[in-house]
Each structure stands twice: as structure tokens, then as C-alpha cells.
């Protein structure tokens, strides 16, 4: 009997000596984002009174877009892990919940899906440089693979459709595709080159975006999801391409730079706004 008491006392002493987990904060976060995706309203072709396709650039250097860029490394916070949009896309491709499509010159038609291995291989780039061989003193060409991380992503291109539905009498914009753009410094020319990694079909990615929180600069207690951010259009962007008679060329091909390019982008947006505005009689 004494041995049994000693064993029980030792067990209780062992449990008491273990470090207990403390609460990092003032409350326990129990509302995990397990939201259902809000379905799109069905639009009949007969009700489409106006249709326009445009491509936009989300520049991550703008302060309002920092919620998509940061954090560069995942951060553990109360009740969830805070990650950037690029890290979320990477994880989703690894898990197989999101399909990556080959980046083609036609602006993303989702014709060629990439396998998981092909998509992961595109997340690393071969770097070639000239180095001095210490044994011979001659220049030799060496190469190595550099992993593309969240800090290398400078922009996101989005493809979206603008439709005026006369059944509901609303002008609605829906994002169709999303592509991360990477900036890589060329050590030989000292210039930064940009290229697209792959296209993501946005309606498919909505199920992932709806269950991952994004930082809300106004209130930590009222976090948004990536789905909320895109659906409510809480980001800044500008038009870089539109459907037109000139092979849907991007605005860079018109040799417009600086303020002239932004004015041309504003003109395209204004045409869409004026179409809806002119339909109403005041």
C-alpha cells in the first residue's frame, strides 16, 4: 500500500513539475476562419448588356497592398498563423488544393495546367555567374538554384471581367486569374528583370482564401480573410491591359511611360464607369 502511495505521489509530482502552457494574450481565440465561400450570382448571357475584360497590376510597394506582401516569414499569432499571399499559394500548390497554370503570352487562358512538380520547380531560378577559379586563376561559369521567396514577389497581375447585368441592373467585377510577378536582379547588367511564375484560377482559389486570415491595419480584433480582401477590393491597382482591336496589347507597347501610362489606365477605367453612369436618368 505504501508503494502504491509513493508511485501515485511520484506521478503527481511529475505532472506538477512540467511547464504549463500560458495564455499569450487576454483571451482565447476560438473563432477559427472556417467560412464557406459566398457563391457567385448566376449571370445569363442574354442579360449581359456590357462586357469588358481588363488586366490589372497590384504593386506591392504601395502601402495599402502591404497586407499581401508581409510577413516575409510566417508569424505565429493568437489562434492562427499569419502568412503572406505568396506563401499561401505555395502551400496550396504543395497540398494540391490549388492548380497552377502555365504563364502564356495570351494573358492567362488556363490552357496548360502544371503538375505539382512543375509548379514547384518554377519556384526556384537558376543563377549563372562568372567566378575566379583559385587553382587556375581563370574565370569559370558557375550556376546554382536560388529559391524564390515571398520577398522576391513585387507585383500581382489579375485578370478580371466587368459585366453589366440588366436583370439586376448592376455593374459587377469578377477576378478570373491571379499571377505573382517576381523581380530578380541581374548582376551583370545591374538591372531588375520581372517575369510571371504561373496563373492561378481565382474561383478555385477562393476556397483557400476564405479560410486564411489577412492582417487588418485598423483593428487586430476584426481580421479579414484573403477572400474578403479581394471581394471587397481592399487593394490598390491600375490597368495594364484591355481587350482592344490591337491584339489586346499591354499599355507598355504604346510606348507610354510614367504619368502618360497612368493617365491611359485611368481613361480605360473611366470608360467603364461612364457606361454605367449614362444608363441612369436623373
Backbone bond lengths (Angstrom), bond angles and torsions (degrees), N, CA, C in turn:
res aa  C-N    CA-C-N  psi(-1)  N-CA   C-N-CA  omega(-1)  CA-C   N-CA-C  phi
1 X - - - 1.461 - - 1.519 110.47 -
2 X 1.353 115.22 -40.99 1.456 118.89 178.90 1.521 110.67 -64.02
3 X 1.351 115.78 -38.27 1.467 119.00 179.10 1.520 111.03 -63.73
4 X 1.347 116.45 -39.45 1.455 120.10 179.09 1.524 111.58 -63.67
5 X 1.339 115.58 -40.51 1.465 119.72 178.32 1.520 110.97 -64.72
6 X 1.342 115.79 -41.41 1.457 119.39 179.55 1.537 111.55 -64.16
7 X 1.344 116.60 -39.13 1.467 120.64 178.75 1.521 110.68 -63.98
8 X 1.349 117.01 -45.76 1.458 120.91 178.65 1.522 111.59 -62.81
9 X 1.328 116.41 -39.03 1.464 120.78 179.21 1.524 110.39 -65.31
10 X 1.336 116.17 -39.41 1.465 119.80 179.33 1.524 111.38 -66.42
11 X 1.360 115.58 -38.90 1.474 119.26 179.27 1.520 110.41 -64.64
12 X 1.358 116.74 -46.25 1.459 120.90 179.14 1.524 110.94 -62.74
13 X 1.311 116.96 -38.83 1.458 120.87 178.39 1.523 111.15 -64.86
14 X 1.349 115.89 -37.06 1.464 119.74 178.78 1.517 112.34 -66.49
15 X 1.353 115.27 -41.35 1.468 118.52 177.81 1.525 111.06 -65.51
16 X 1.325 115.98 -38.13 1.453 118.65 -177.85 1.507 112.80 -70.40
17 X 1.348 116.62 -28.53 1.457 119.56 -178.41 1.515 112.96 -78.71
18 X 1.348 118.31 -14.82 1.451 120.74 -179.48 1.526 109.72 -72.12
19 X 1.329 114.95 143.50 1.461 120.45 179.78 1.519 109.34 -71.09
20 X 1.327 116.53 125.79 1.451 121.49 -179.39 1.518 109.77 -87.48
21 X 1.323 115.89 146.25 1.461 121.61 179.67 1.526 109.19 -73.99
22 X 1.313 116.24 130.37 1.456 121.78 -178.08 1.519 109.12 -99.10
23 X 1.332 115.89 159.83 1.451 122.79 -179.90 1.524 109.31 -86.52
24 X 1.317 116.62 113.90 1.459 122.01 178.66 1.524 109.09 -86.22
25 X 1.314 117.18 78.57 1.452 121.82 -178.55 1.516 111.05 143.42
26 X 1.320 116.11 -173.75 1.461 121.97 -177.66 1.518 113.03 -97.76
27 X 1.314 117.29 -9.86 1.464 120.24 -178.15 1.517 108.99 -150.55
28 X 1.330 115.07 164.62 1.466 122.03 176.92 1.516 108.48 -97.04
29 X 1.322 116.37 123.33 1.457 120.96 -179.60 1.529 108.87 -80.87
30 X 1.315 115.74 112.19 1.462 121.47 -177.19 1.523 112.97 -113.06
31 X 1.319 117.12 -12.98 1.471 120.07 -178.16 1.517 109.58 -90.18
32 X 1.327 115.95 76.15 1.456 120.61 177.06 1.528 109.44 -69.06
33 X 1.334 116.93 140.75 1.473 119.08 -177.83 1.524 112.09 -72.27
34 X 1.318 116.08 89.83 1.467 121.60 174.37 1.520 107.57 -116.69
35 X 1.313 115.20 63.41 1.446 120.65 -173.66 1.520 111.40 -92.69
36 X 1.297 114.95 152.45 1.454 120.86 173.72 1.514 108.88 -88.82
37 X 1.300 115.77 146.56 1.458 120.51 179.93 1.528 109.47 -74.55
38 X 1.326 115.89 131.23 1.465 120.00 177.13 1.524 108.50 -70.09
39 X 1.308 119.16 119.24 1.473 120.09 -176.63 1.522 111.07 -67.97
40 X 1.329 115.26 147.96 1.450 120.80 175.75 1.522 110.16 -69.99
41 X 1.314 115.36 148.75 1.462 120.56 173.81 1.521 109.51 -73.56
42 X 1.310 116.42 132.64 1.460 120.22 -179.11 1.521 110.14 -68.54
43 X 1.323 116.03 134.50 1.460 122.33 179.29 1.526 108.62 -119.23
44 X 1.304 116.10 123.37 1.457 120.26 175.75 1.529 109.93 -82.13
45 X 1.300 115.55 146.35 1.460 119.43 178.33 1.529 111.26 -61.16
46 X 1.331 117.09 -34.43 1.459 120.44 -179.23 1.523 112.32 -66.88
47 X 1.356 117.16 -20.69 1.458 120.83 -178.96 1.523 112.60 -93.60
48 X 1.330 117.44 -3.39 1.463 120.61 -179.34 1.520 108.08 -79.73
49 X 1.319 115.38 104.84 1.460 121.38 -179.45 1.524 111.65 -89.14
50 X 1.327 115.97 -26.21 1.466 121.14 -179.15 1.519 107.68 -148.24
51 X 1.340 115.98 140.14 1.465 120.96 -179.38 1.520 109.55 -144.09
52 X 1.331 116.10 133.59 1.463 121.32 179.53 1.514 108.50 -148.33
53 X 1.338 116.36 134.03 1.464 121.63 176.33 1.522 108.72 -111.00
54 X 1.335 115.09 131.09 1.454 121.15 178.18 1.524 109.38 -134.90
55 X 1.310 114.66 159.60 1.460 122.93 174.96 1.519 107.88 -117.45
56 X 1.325 116.75 137.34 1.457 122.54 -177.59 1.525 111.10 -121.76
57 X 1.325 115.12 159.65 1.462 122.93 175.58 1.516 108.16 -116.37
58 X 1.320 116.74 124.91 1.465 122.61 171.82 1.520 107.30 -100.11
59 X 1.306 116.45 104.07 1.468 122.27 -178.67 1.523 108.55 -83.01
60 X 1.326 116.40 116.20 1.461 120.78 -176.00 1.521 113.19 -74.67
61 X 1.334 117.86 -5.44 1.459 120.06 175.94 1.523 111.64 -77.40
62 X 1.330 117.54 -19.02 1.452 120.34 178.26 1.535 109.34 -72.87
63 X 1.325 114.79 142.64 1.461 119.91 -172.21 1.524 112.16 -63.49
64 X 1.332 117.60 -36.97 1.461 119.69 -178.35 1.529 111.58 -67.26
65 X 1.341 117.24 -21.57 1.467 121.50 -179.07 1.524 113.06 -94.43
66 X 1.325 117.72 4.18 1.461 120.34 -179.34 1.527 112.04 -65.08
67 X 1.327 117.84 -23.10 1.467 119.62 178.40 1.525 111.75 -66.49
68 X 1.333 117.61 -21.40 1.458 121.02 176.28 1.529 112.12 -87.10
69 X 1.332 116.42 -24.30 1.471 121.18 -176.34 1.524 112.35 -89.25
70 X 1.314 116.45 -45.87 1.469 121.11 -177.80 1.530 110.40 -92.60
71 X 1.341 117.32 154.91 1.461 127.83 -2.33 1.528 112.06 -82.32
72 X 1.322 115.55 150.57 1.472 119.60 178.77 1.523 110.15 -68.22
73 X 1.317 117.14 -36.71 1.461 122.77 173.96 1.525 108.15 -114.79
74 X 1.346 118.45 143.57 1.473 120.43 179.55 1.521 112.06 -56.60
75 X 1.337 115.55 142.60 1.456 122.52 -178.39 1.524 108.69 -121.77
76 X 1.339 116.18 131.93 1.457 121.61 175.25 1.522 109.04 -83.59
77 X 1.329 116.95 120.75 1.449 121.35 178.52 1.521 108.75 -125.42
78 X 1.336 116.19 -176.23 1.460 120.14 -174.43 1.523 109.80 -64.06
79 X 1.315 116.72 110.79 1.448 121.50 171.78 1.516 116.38 82.79
80 X 1.323 118.83 -6.79 1.458 118.64 -179.53 1.521 109.80 -160.47
81 X 1.318 115.76 171.29 1.453 122.22 177.76 1.521 109.08 -108.25
82 X 1.304 116.28 124.54 1.461 121.97 -178.21 1.516 109.45 -92.13
83 X 1.352 116.12 122.50 1.460 121.55 -178.45 1.519 108.95 -133.76
84 X 1.326 115.60 162.99 1.456 121.29 178.52 1.534 109.65 -81.20
85 X 1.318 115.38 169.34 1.463 120.13 179.74 1.521 110.93 -64.43
86 X 1.321 118.14 -38.57 1.464 120.37 -178.97 1.523 111.11 -65.85
87 X 1.343 117.53 -43.01 1.464 119.84 178.18 1.526 111.30 -64.69
88 X 1.329 116.68 -33.39 1.462 119.75 176.82 1.524 110.88 -66.68
89 X 1.326 117.08 -41.30 1.465 120.14 177.43 1.522 110.62 -65.18
90 X 1.325 117.31 -40.59 1.462 120.64 179.49 1.532 110.53 -61.15
91 X 1.325 116.83 -47.36 1.466 119.95 -179.60 1.519 111.22 -64.11
92 X 1.311 117.02 -39.41 1.459 120.34 -178.35 1.524 111.00 -65.77
93 X 1.333 116.90 -37.48 1.466 119.81 177.77 1.521 110.06 -68.22
94 X 1.336 117.54 -40.19 1.464 120.94 177.79 1.524 111.50 -63.40
95 X 1.326 116.52 -38.46 1.463 120.26 -179.70 1.518 112.65 -77.95
96 X 1.340 117.25 -17.20 1.455 120.76 -179.10 1.515 114.08 85.90
97 X 1.335 118.24 10.73 1.465 120.59 179.26 1.522 112.57 -84.23
98 X 1.330 117.92 -15.83 1.457 122.95 178.82 1.521 108.45 -131.11
99 X 1.318 116.32 137.72 1.459 122.23 179.81 1.520 110.01 -101.15
100 X 1.331 116.05 133.09 1.462 121.55 175.95 1.527 109.01 -95.74
101 X 1.318 116.24 142.27 1.460 122.42 -179.69 1.523 109.58 -118.59
102 X 1.307 115.07 148.62 1.458 121.40 -177.19 1.514 110.59 -63.52
103 X 1.336 115.63 137.41 1.457 121.65 177.70 1.523 108.36 -79.38
104 X 1.313 116.19 117.79 1.454 122.02 -178.39 1.529 109.58 -121.25
105 X 1.300 115.91 163.52 1.460 120.48 -173.11 1.517 113.28 -72.66
106 X 1.325 118.46 -8.27 1.462 120.62 -177.68 1.525 112.48 -87.12
107 X 1.311 118.25 9.98 1.451 120.64 175.34 1.505 114.57 86.39
108 X 1.304 118.28 21.86 1.455 121.55 176.03 1.510 113.41 84.72
109 X 1.313 117.03 87.52 1.467 122.08 177.91 1.522 112.06 -105.03
110 X 1.351 117.46 -1.19 1.469 122.87 177.67 1.533 111.03 58.37
111 X 1.328 114.49 44.51 1.463 120.35 -179.85 1.523 112.40 -88.74
112 X 1.343 116.75 -35.78 1.461 120.44 -172.42 1.522 109.67 -120.19
113 X 1.338 117.73 97.90 1.472 118.70 176.23 1.518 110.89 -72.64
114 X 1.328 116.03 143.83 1.458 121.75 178.15 1.522 109.82 -95.15
115 X 1.318 115.11 144.12 1.460 118.84 172.36 1.524 109.17 -70.90
116 X 1.329 115.63 166.89 1.454 119.17 179.47 1.521 111.39 -60.20
117 X 1.341 116.63 -39.99 1.467 120.09 179.99 1.522 111.14 -66.71
118 X 1.337 117.39 -40.96 1.466 120.43 179.16 1.518 111.26 -65.60
119 X 1.329 116.57 -40.65 1.459 119.79 179.63 1.528 111.24 -66.49
120 X 1.335 117.89 -40.24 1.451 120.08 179.65 1.525 111.37 -70.40
121 X 1.335 117.26 -31.57 1.463 119.75 176.98 1.526 111.44 -67.76
122 X 1.317 116.87 -29.65 1.462 119.40 178.16 1.522 112.41 -72.12
123 X 1.325 117.13 -12.16 1.462 121.18 179.06 1.525 112.45 -88.41
124 X 1.315 116.56 14.97 1.462 122.01 172.35 1.518 108.11 -140.03
125 X 1.316 116.91 146.16 1.459 121.77 -176.43 1.516 109.41 -126.33
126 X 1.335 114.88 137.92 1.458 120.38 178.52 1.529 109.50 -80.51
127 X 1.322 116.46 124.65 1.458 123.34 179.69 1.523 108.27 -105.50
128 X 1.335 115.92 125.86 1.464 122.03 178.85 1.520 109.05 -113.98
129 X 1.321 116.15 132.02 1.460 120.31 179.19 1.523 109.76 -148.23
130 X 1.337 115.38 161.31 1.461 122.43 179.80 1.524 108.87 -98.06
131 X 1.328 115.63 128.48 1.465 121.73 178.79 1.531 108.99 -128.38
132 X 1.320 115.48 163.28 1.460 122.49 179.48 1.520 109.34 -94.07
133 X 1.330 115.63 124.47 1.460 120.85 176.49 1.527 108.32 -75.26
134 X 1.341 118.65 117.58 1.479 119.86 -177.56 1.517 112.99 -64.77
135 X 1.332 117.75 -23.55 1.465 119.45 -178.01 1.528 111.20 -78.84
136 X 1.316 117.72 -41.77 1.467 121.27 -175.91 1.524 113.14 -105.05
137 X 1.336 117.18 -19.56 1.449 119.99 -177.39 1.507 113.92 76.55
138 X 1.343 117.94 10.61 1.460 122.20 -179.51 1.526 110.13 -100.80
139 X 1.328 114.27 156.43 1.453 119.78 176.43 1.525 110.03 -78.04
140 X 1.307 115.76 131.49 1.463 121.54 178.04 1.525 108.07 -128.39
141 X 1.306 114.77 151.57 1.463 120.51 179.94 1.525 109.14 -91.78
142 X 1.320 115.95 124.62 1.458 121.51 177.88 1.516 109.02 -121.90
143 X 1.305 115.69 153.00 1.464 121.02 -179.73 1.519 109.57 -140.10
144 X 1.314 115.51 151.96 1.463 122.15 177.96 1.519 108.11 -153.42
145 X 1.313 116.49 157.45 1.463 122.51 179.81 1.523 109.68 -93.99
146 X 1.318 114.92 127.93 1.458 121.70 178.30 1.526 109.06 -110.78
147 X 1.318 115.86 125.85 1.464 120.40 -179.14 1.525 110.08 -73.29
148 X 1.325 115.67 136.76 1.461 121.59 177.84 1.522 107.79 -85.20
149 X 1.318 115.45 119.84 1.454 122.12 -179.45 1.523 109.84 -111.23
150 X 1.332 115.78 177.57 1.465 120.54 -174.54 1.517 112.67 -63.33
151 X 1.329 117.97 -29.40 1.459 119.71 -178.62 1.517 112.69 -72.81
152 X 1.341 118.33 -13.51 1.460 121.40 178.34 1.528 111.96 -83.91
153 X 1.323 117.78 -16.63 1.469 121.18 -178.48 1.526 108.54 -80.43
154 X 1.319 116.27 122.27 1.466 121.27 -177.80 1.517 113.07 -107.90
155 X 1.329 117.93 -24.15 1.460 121.43 -176.31 1.519 109.61 -147.17
156 X 1.313 114.68 165.04 1.458 123.06 166.84 1.524 107.34 -129.57
157 X 1.322 115.59 133.21 1.462 120.34 172.57 1.523 107.73 -99.72
158 X 1.313 116.01 134.03 1.450 120.57 176.70 1.521 109.16 -123.20
159 X 1.301 115.01 141.61 1.468 122.22 175.45 1.517 107.12 -110.42
160 X 1.324 116.12 126.90 1.460 119.81 -175.61 1.516 110.67 -139.63
161 X 1.331 114.78 155.29 1.463 123.02 178.50 1.514 109.53 -113.02
162 X 1.333 115.54 136.82 1.454 122.91 174.27 1.522 108.37 -110.33
163 X 1.318 115.96 123.25 1.464 121.77 -175.01 1.525 108.49 -132.50
164 X 1.335 115.20 134.86 1.460 119.47 170.23 1.528 108.14 -100.14
165 X 1.328 115.15 115.04 1.459 122.29 -178.99 1.532 107.98 -94.84
166 X 1.311 116.49 109.62 1.470 118.86 -177.41 1.528 112.01 -75.40
167 X 1.320 118.45 -14.99 1.464 120.24 175.00 1.528 110.30 -66.99
168 X 1.343 116.49 -40.37 1.461 121.23 178.85 1.518 112.40 -102.71
169 X 1.326 117.22 -8.54 1.476 123.18 -178.48 1.523 111.37 58.01
170 X 1.333 116.15 49.32 1.461 121.22 179.28 1.524 109.39 -135.91
171 X 1.316 114.99 147.56 1.459 122.07 169.11 1.517 107.66 -96.37
172 X 1.313 116.51 122.71 1.468 120.78 -173.50 1.515 109.95 -126.64
173 X 1.330 115.09 139.32 1.463 121.84 177.13 1.524 109.05 -112.39
174 X 1.328 116.29 132.66 1.462 121.42 177.84 1.514 109.75 -129.85
175 X 1.337 115.03 129.95 1.463 120.49 178.50 1.528 108.74 -78.54
176 X 1.316 116.07 130.63 1.468 121.93 -178.61 1.519 111.42 -101.90
177 X 1.320 117.14 -41.35 1.456 120.26 -175.87 1.515 111.86 -141.36
178 X 1.336 115.03 158.82 1.464 122.55 -178.79 1.521 108.03 -141.81
179 X 1.347 116.86 132.39 1.462 120.34 -179.85 1.522 110.22 -135.96
180 X 1.335 119.20 125.49 1.464 121.34 174.36 1.519 111.10 -76.82
181 X 1.337 115.91 137.58 1.459 123.20 179.37 1.525 107.87 -111.10
182 X 1.327 115.59 129.32 1.460 122.23 -175.63 1.528 108.96 -107.05
183 X 1.321 115.75 139.01 1.465 122.20 175.23 1.523 108.57 -107.71
184 X 1.338 115.92 124.16 1.465 122.01 -179.13 1.522 108.27 -125.74
185 X 1.327 115.94 130.87 1.460 121.44 179.99 1.520 110.09 -82.05
186 X 1.340 115.88 126.71 1.459 121.96 174.99 1.521 108.15 -87.15
187 X 1.329 116.53 112.72 1.465 120.59 -175.40 1.521 112.69 -68.50
188 X 1.330 117.49 -24.63 1.464 119.82 -178.83 1.525 111.28 -76.85
189 X 1.345 117.28 -45.81 1.462 121.36 -178.69 1.516 112.85 -96.30
190 X 1.340 116.90 -9.01 1.465 122.76 -178.11 1.532 111.32 58.40
191 X 1.315 116.67 33.84 1.454 122.89 177.64 1.520 109.65 -118.79
192 X 1.324 114.84 151.97 1.457 121.10 -179.55 1.520 109.72 -95.03
193 X 1.311 116.61 122.96 1.466 122.18 178.82 1.521 109.42 -103.52
194 X 1.328 115.91 140.01 1.457 122.30 179.23 1.517 109.69 -115.75
195 X 1.310 115.39 139.84 1.449 120.76 176.02 1.524 109.34 -152.43
196 X 1.332 115.18 152.50 1.454 121.12 -179.66 1.519 111.90 -87.26
197 X 1.331 116.46 144.39 1.456 120.98 -179.28 1.523 111.60 -85.82
198 X 1.319 117.27 -59.68 1.464 122.68 -178.71 1.514 107.96 -166.06
199 X 1.309 115.12 163.66 1.462 121.40 176.19 1.523 109.44 -96.53
200 X 1.316 115.52 143.75 1.465 123.38 174.96 1.524 107.29 -115.18
201 X 1.339 116.73 128.15 1.458 120.53 176.96 1.522 107.99 -75.74
202 X 1.319 116.15 110.57 1.459 121.13 -169.52 1.529 113.83 -61.56
203 X 1.344 120.99 -44.27 1.476 118.84 178.44 1.521 113.44 -56.45
204 X 1.334 117.69 -31.65 1.461 120.14 176.85 1.530 111.22 -73.48
205 X 1.337 116.91 -38.19 1.460 120.96 -177.42 1.525 112.54 -75.68
206 X 1.324 118.73 -13.19 1.466 120.56 -179.30 1.527 112.22 -59.16
207 X 1.326 117.67 -33.63 1.461 120.90 -178.89 1.536 110.85 -67.00
208 X 1.328 116.92 -30.22 1.466 120.62 175.73 1.521 110.29 -80.16
209 X 1.319 117.36 -42.42 1.465 121.19 -178.30 1.529 111.84 -62.92
210 X 1.331 117.44 -32.83 1.464 120.69 -176.03 1.518 112.72 -71.40
211 X 1.326 118.66 -12.79 1.463 121.25 -176.31 1.520 112.72 -117.97
212 X 1.337 116.76 21.45 1.457 120.67 175.76 1.523 108.94 -134.70
213 X 1.309 115.16 127.56 1.456 120.59 -175.86 1.518 111.41 -79.78
214 X 1.320 114.48 152.92 1.460 122.31 175.85 1.523 107.22 -125.22
215 X 1.307 116.19 151.26 1.462 121.01 -175.37 1.526 111.10 -66.40
216 X 1.328 115.65 135.38 1.460 122.26 176.05 1.526 107.92 -107.66
217 X 1.350 118.84 108.82 1.469 120.33 -176.50 1.520 113.04 -62.48
218 X 1.327 118.62 -21.43 1.464 121.12 -175.55 1.519 113.33 -84.75
219 X 1.357 116.86 -32.26 1.467 118.96 -172.36 1.522 108.82 -158.81
220 X 1.342 116.08 116.63 1.466 120.36 177.25 1.513 112.24 -67.74
221 X 1.338 117.14 -23.96 1.455 120.12 -178.07 1.508 113.75 -83.36
222 X 1.322 117.67 -4.58 1.461 121.40 179.96 1.526 108.54 -131.34
223 X 1.307 114.13 75.53 1.457 119.54 -177.98 1.530 110.54 -79.10
224 X 1.323 114.92 150.09 1.453 122.67 175.22 1.516 109.29 -103.84
225 X 1.314 116.59 164.81 1.449 121.75 170.88 1.525 108.89 -100.67
226 X 1.334 116.01 166.51 1.460 119.21 176.60 1.530 110.89 -62.42
227 X 1.314 117.06 -31.36 1.461 120.81 176.62 1.528 110.43 -65.21
228 X 1.339 117.08 -42.02 1.464 120.60 177.02 1.519 111.15 -62.29
229 X 1.322 116.31 -41.32 1.458 120.33 -177.18 1.521 111.54 -62.11
230 X 1.340 117.03 -44.08 1.462 119.67 -178.82 1.528 111.26 -77.70
231 X 1.328 117.52 -37.56 1.463 119.33 -178.15 1.523 111.22 -68.33
232 X 1.334 116.91 -38.10 1.457 121.07 178.03 1.527 112.38 -87.75
233 X 1.337 115.80 -1.89 1.466 122.83 176.35 1.537 110.49 56.84
234 X 1.335 115.45 53.00 1.458 121.48 177.05 1.533 108.13 -92.06
235 X 1.297 115.56 61.61 1.460 121.43 177.76 1.522 107.99 -155.75
236 X 1.309 115.46 163.77 1.464 121.74 178.66 1.520 108.90 -110.53
237 X 1.322 116.87 139.17 1.457 121.43 -178.84 1.518 109.48 -155.93
238 X 1.315 114.83 169.31 1.458 120.83 175.72 1.529 108.98 -142.27
239 X 1.312 115.74 154.74 1.462 121.86 -175.89 1.529 109.31 -75.60
240 X 1.321 116.43 133.38 1.459 120.67 176.05 1.529 112.84 -120.54
241 X 1.345 116.67 -5.23 1.460 119.54 -177.41 1.518 108.53 -166.10
242 X 1.315 116.65 151.15 1.457 121.97 177.20 1.520 109.24 -147.06
243 X 1.322 115.99 161.41 1.461 119.77 172.17 1.519 108.16 -74.15
244 X 1.339 116.20 124.47 1.458 121.33 -179.34 1.521 110.00 -151.61
245 X 1.301 116.28 177.74 1.455 121.66 -176.92 1.522 111.97 -73.52
246 X 1.345 116.25 -16.44 1.466 120.35 -176.63 1.520 111.08 -93.79
247 X 1.324 116.66 54.55 1.469 122.83 175.58 1.524 112.69 57.81
248 X 1.333 117.07 27.58 1.467 121.88 179.68 1.526 111.72 53.90
249 X 1.314 116.58 39.52 1.461 120.17 -177.68 1.523 111.28 -67.33
250 X 1.327 114.32 151.13 1.455 119.68 177.84 1.519 109.01 -77.31
251 X 1.315 116.19 162.67 1.465 120.26 -175.17 1.526 111.93 -67.21
252 X 1.325 118.65 -23.05 1.464 120.21 177.91 1.527 111.21 -63.35
253 X 1.335 117.06 -29.00 1.459 120.03 -179.62 1.525 112.77 -71.66
254 X 1.312 117.37 -14.29 1.463 120.38 177.08 1.526 111.59 -85.87
255 X 1.339 115.98 5.31 1.463 122.56 179.79 1.530 111.48 57.55
256 X 1.324 113.17 40.41 1.454 119.43 174.80 1.519 107.91 -105.13
257 X 1.298 115.33 129.61 1.452 120.47 -178.55 1.519 109.56 -130.59
258 X 1.330 115.24 157.41 1.448 120.46 174.25 1.511 112.93 63.62
259 X 1.330 114.84 -131.00 1.455 120.75 -175.14 1.520 111.75 -67.89
260 X 1.355 118.14 -30.80 1.463 120.28 178.77 1.526 111.43 -64.34
261 X 1.306 116.30 -36.10 1.471 120.15 178.84 1.519 110.63 -68.08
262 X 1.333 116.89 -43.21 1.457 120.16 179.43 1.527 111.50 -66.42
263 X 1.329 117.17 -35.25 1.463 120.11 177.68 1.525 111.23 -66.91
264 X 1.328 116.62 -36.98 1.463 119.96 177.02 1.526 110.58 -66.97
265 X 1.324 117.04 -38.35 1.461 120.65 176.87 1.526 110.53 -65.66
266 X 1.324 116.97 -40.05 1.467 120.40 178.01 1.530 110.70 -65.38
267 X 1.309 117.09 -34.31 1.461 120.89 179.10 1.526 111.05 -64.15
268 X 1.335 116.82 -40.80 1.463 120.56 179.39 1.527 110.29 -65.00
269 X 1.319 116.84 -43.27 1.463 120.27 178.03 1.528 111.10 -63.47
270 X 1.327 116.44 -38.53 1.454 120.39 -178.38 1.518 111.62 -66.31
271 X 1.319 117.77 -33.50 1.465 120.83 178.49 1.526 111.12 -63.41
272 X 1.340 116.66 -38.99 1.465 120.68 178.55 1.523 110.59 -67.76
273 X 1.326 115.83 -42.78 1.476 119.91 -179.37 1.519 110.68 -65.06
274 X 1.331 116.77 -42.01 1.467 120.08 -177.74 1.523 112.03 -68.03
275 X 1.333 117.62 -30.98 1.469 118.88 178.20 1.517 110.42 -61.67
276 X 1.342 116.75 -46.99 1.459 119.57 178.76 1.528 110.85 -67.99
277 X 1.311 117.09 -38.57 1.462 120.52 -178.06 1.530 111.25 -63.93
278 X 1.325 117.18 -39.45 1.468 120.68 -176.86 1.527 113.07 -74.38
279 X 1.315 117.13 -11.50 1.467 118.91 178.53 1.516 112.10 -75.01
280 X 1.325 117.38 -22.19 1.460 121.39 -175.20 1.506 111.07 -96.85
281 X 1.301 115.55 149.73 1.455 122.73 178.70 1.507 109.05 -113.77
282 X 1.316 117.20 125.55 1.454 121.33 -175.01 1.527 109.47 -110.86
